[in-house]
Amino acid sequence: MANGIKAGRRGFMKAAGAGALLSVPMINLGYYRLGASDRTYSARSVAIVERAMVLDMLAIPKIDFRPEVPARPMTDREKAEFRASGITGIQNAVGIGGPRAKEQALEFLAAWQGYAGRNSDVFSLVGLVSDLERAKAEGKVGMIMGLQNADQFERATDVKFFYDLGLRCAQLTYNSLNRIGSGATERVDAGVSDFGVSIIGAMNDVGMLIDVSHSGDRTTLDAVELSPRPIAFTHSNCRALNEHPRNKTDEMIVKLAAKGGVMGITGVRNFISNRDPTTIVDYVDHIEHVVKLVGIEHVGIGSDSDLNGYDDMPADQNAMLRNAYKDSYAFRDKIDVDGFDHPRKVFDLVEEMIRRGYSDDSIELVLGGNFARLLRATWK
């Protein structure tokens, strides 16, 4: 969702260092208290996160619209939060578009690849799945560079140009119409255009993951059908559980899975439910809907947030964010999901899946195993 890029918020932990996850005392009944938080997590959930490749396929390092933010050094607290988050890799992508899209894309890649380089004790850039495996071994967070639009592709040859600059994932559209297809909040969706067919072909040729999270219904179905390789809904939710234009129908999910694709579930409150309270239980309901519909192998995480979420943004930035979307987005007072709005949200997700009886292997697939498989099938 994010059109811009926020500093960490809640003081959940003070521990720093690559071993922060487990360098904490065991407390009663096999539960860990991680850092300074009053939250506790079972030994089983801590072990699962420590072992798993955890991929958040839409996670911005900081939700903050100010252009100088990527140039600022990370604070010790921000570094500690990432190290203790349990996350192996993130897809860092924002919405762009319009006549300056190519320039915006170049600025974004330069700014955030530079940010990763200047903070190489926390982040490492990712071009191959082996880079994610190395990030896991080194206790770092792998940064996958993505974009939430394809307006930067003025011609099909631009796909390789951006791939060579490090772009590994791109949405075909954001919420609006472009030369490729229609976005989710457009009134009419005619599907993928002839130009869009050439872009899909070029993305497959170079090995760039195709994403249609923000695309309209017809454009989404066309993209799944037209791409010879599997594609992704990196950050979407299930329309069967909440009638929202950004959510995907069962038909779309079934066709995505039939081609080997994966759907990442977002933590945006208004996508998950149209009523309050909206909690991590509702979040996992969307995971469970996909599992029952097409199997555990086709669902993952795409939080559509930074480590802390949206609700503590400064009032002016929060208003700017909300005003950037049509009324059909149906924002309420809160944007984040209760229990999935802090740096250790992955552990809360695991605890809820344990409560529902999922096996360790199944949880690890959802945490990142499924997206890792998709990237191996897509990237060259």
N, C-alpha and C positions, 0 to 999 in steps of 0.2 A: 504493500500500500504506500509506503512512505515516499513522499516527494522530496524529502530533505533528510539531513543526516545529523545525539543527545548524550550528554554526560551521564555517568552512573548516578543512581539516586539513593538507594537504601543501604545503610551500613550493615550489611549482613555478615561481613567477615573482615578480619584484620590479618589473617594468615597470608603470607606471600610465598612464592616459590613453586616450582613445578610439582612438588610433592604435597601441595596444600590439601588435596582431597583426602588423603589418608593419614596425614600427620596430625591427627586429632585423637583425643582420648575416647575409648569405648565407654559408654555409660550403660545404665541398667538395661537388661533384657535384650542385649545385642543391638542397640541403637547408637548411632553416632550423632553428636552435635558438631556441625561443621562451622568452625570459626566462632564468631561472636553471636551468631544467630540463636534464637530460641527454638528454631526448627530442628527436629531430629529425623534421621533417616535410618532405615534398617541396614544391617550389615549386608544383606542381600542386594539392596538397591545400590549401595556404594560400590560393591564388587562388580555389579553389572555395568555401571557407568565407567568404572576404571578399565574394564575389559573391552568395552564396545567402541567401535568407531561411531562417534556421535556427529551427525551432519544436520545442521540447520540450513535448509536450502533457500531461506530468505531471512537474512539477519544482518542489519546494518550495524557497524561498530558504534556509531553515535547518531541518534536522531536529533539533529540540530541543523537548522537551515542556514546558519551563518557560513559564508564561504571560507573563512579563515580556520574553521574547526579542524580540517585534516592536517593543517600545518602545526597545530599545537602539540606539544609533547604529552604523552599519557601521564596521568598521575599514578602514584604508587597504588592508590586505591583501585583505580581502573585496571591496572595490570593484575592486581591480586584477584579482582572479581573474575576476569577472564580465565586466569589460571585455575581457579576453583570452580568454574562453571561446569566442567565435565565435557565441554564441547571440543570436538576434534576439528571441525571445519565449518565455515559459514560461506554462503553465497552473498556477497556484498553487492547489492543492486538497488538503484533508485529509478524513479520514473523520469523520463525526459521526453522531449517531443517538440515539434514545430520547426520553423526555419533554421534555428540554431542547433538542431539536434546533434549533428555531427560534431560541432564544436563543443557542445555540452558533454558528449560522450568522451571526447579526447581529454577534456578537463577533468572529468570524473576519474578516468583511468589513471591519469598522471597523479592526481591528488592522493588517491587512496592506495595506489601501489607505492607511492612515496611514503605514505603513512606506515604501511606494513614494513617497508625497508628501514625506516627510522626507529621502528619498534620491533626489531627482529628478535628481541629476546622474548616476545609474546607471539608474534605473527610470522608466518611464512607463506609466500605466494604459491599458488597451486596451478599447475598446468596439466598434470596427470594424476591418476589415482595413487600412484606411488608417492607423490608429494604429500598426499593426505596420510598415507601410511607412515611416512617419515615424520610428519608433524605429530602424529600420535606417539611415536616412539620417543620424540624429543620433548614431549609435554608442551607443545605449542598449539596455536590455533591456525589451521590452514585457511587462507583467504582466497576464495574463488571469486574472480571478477565477473560480474554480470551486469545486465541492463534491463530495465523493465519497459522496453519498447524496441522497435527495430527501425525507427525513423533515421537512425544514423547510417543505415545502409541505403545510400542514394542510388547505388547500382549493385548488381550481384557480386562484382569483384571486391566491393567494400567488405564483404564478409571475411575473406581471407586477410585483408588489411587489418581488420580489428582482431581477428584470431591471432595474428602475429604480434599484436600489441598486448595480448594476454586475455582477451575476452573469451570466456568459455561457455557462457549461457546468455541467451537473449529471448525476451518475450517478443512474439510477433506484433502485438499491439499493446498499448496501455488501455485506458478505458474508452478512448475515442477512436474514430475512424482514421486510418492512415492508408497509404498506398497498398498495403498488404492485405488488410482486412478490417474488421470492425471490433471495437471494444465492447466491454460488458454493459456499459451504460448508454450505448447508442440506441436510438429509437428503432433503426432498421439494420439488419445484419445480412449482407449479401454473400458472406463467406469469403474465402481466400481468392484474391485477384490473380490474374495472369502474372503480374509482377511478383506477387507473393509466392507463386509456384516456383519461380526462379530463385527466390531467397531461400525457400525451404530446401531446394536442391543444393544450393551453395553451402548452406549450413551443414547438410549431411556430408557433402564432399570434404569439408575441412575438419569435421568432427566437433561441431559446436552444438550444445544441447539446446533444443527448441522448447520453449516454454509458452503456454497459452493461458496462464493464470488469470489475466485480465481480459482475455478475448471473449467476444460474444459467442453465443451458442453455435451458430452455423460455422463461424470461423474456427472454433474449437474442434468441431467434428471434422471439418475439412482438413485441418492440420494433422490430426491423428491419422486420417486415411491417406493423405498425400505423402507423408514422411515414411520412407522405407525403414528408417531406424525408429526405435521407441522415443517418445517425447515425454514431457513432464507437465504436470500442474504443480509447480514448486510450492505455491502457497494459495490454497483454495479450501473450500469447505463444501459440505453436502447440501444440496438444495432440498433433498428429501426431508432434512431435519430443520431447515430454515429457508424460507422462500426469499432469497436475496439475489440480485442480478450478478453478484460476484461469485456466487456458488455454482457448483457443477451438478448437472442432473445425473441420475443413475445411468442413463444411456451413455453419456460422455465417459463416465468412470469405467463402465464395462468395456467400451471400445478402447479406451486408453490401456487398460489392463491386458486386453487381448493382443495388443501389439508389444507388450512388455514394459509399458510405462509405469510411472510412479506418481502418486499424488501426495504432496505435503500439506498437512493440516495447519491452518493459521491460528494464532491466538488473538485475533481481532474480535472483540466482543460482539459487535453488531453482525458479523458474518456467522458467528456460532449460534446465537439465539436472539430472538426479538423480544425477550423479556428478562427481567432480573429476579433473583440473582443469576449471574452467569459465572460458573465456576469451572475448575479443571475437570470436574465430573462431566460437564457438558462438552468440554474439549475432547475428552476421550470417547464420548458418545460418537463423535464424527469419525474417529479412528475405527471404532467398532463397526460403524455402518459400512465403511469401505471393506473391512475384513470379512464381514458377513456376505457382502455383495460379490467380491472378486478374490478374496484371499489375503492372507497376511503379507504376501510378497509385493503388494502394490501400494503401500501406504508408508508415509514417513512424516517428518517434521519440516514445516516452513513457517516459523513463528511470525514473520512479517513485522519484526520489532528489533530493538537492540536488547541488551541483557535485562534492562529494567522496564521497558515499556514506554507508553505515551503519556500516562496520566499525570506525571509530575513535570511535564514541559512547562516553561513559562507561559503565562496566560496569552500573551500576544502570539507566540508560536503555535500554541494549541489552536487558537482561533484561525491562524493562517492555514494550518493543516486542514481543519474542518471546511473552510471556505473554498478549498481547492477541489472539492468533490460535489457532485450533484446531490439533490435531496434524496435520491433513491439510495444513497449510502446509509441513510437512517442512523446517523450517530446518536448515541444517548449521552448521559452525563459522563460515563466512563468509556474508555476505548479498550482497556486491558481486561483480561480475564482474571477473576479472583483465584489466586493460587498458581498463576502462570505469568507472574509479573515481577520477577526478581531474578538475580543472577543464577540461582540454583534451581530454576524451574524444571530442568531436565530430571532432577531427582524426584520432584513432586509428580512428574509424569510417570516415572518408573513405579513409584509407590502406588499410584492409582491403577496401573496395569497389573501390578502384583495382586492388588486387592481383588481384581476381576478374574484372577486365575490364569493369566498368561504365563507361559514358560519363559525361562531366561532366553532361549534361542529366539522366540518370537519377539520379545522385547528388543533384543539387539537388532533384529531386522528393521523394526520400526524406528529405532534410534538412528540408524544410518546404514545398516547393511543393504537395504533395498536401494537406496540412492547410490551407494557405492557400486552396486551391480549395474545400475542404469548408466552411470558415468563410464564404467568400463566398456559397456556396449556402445557408447556414443562417442567418447573422445578418442582421438587418434594420437 
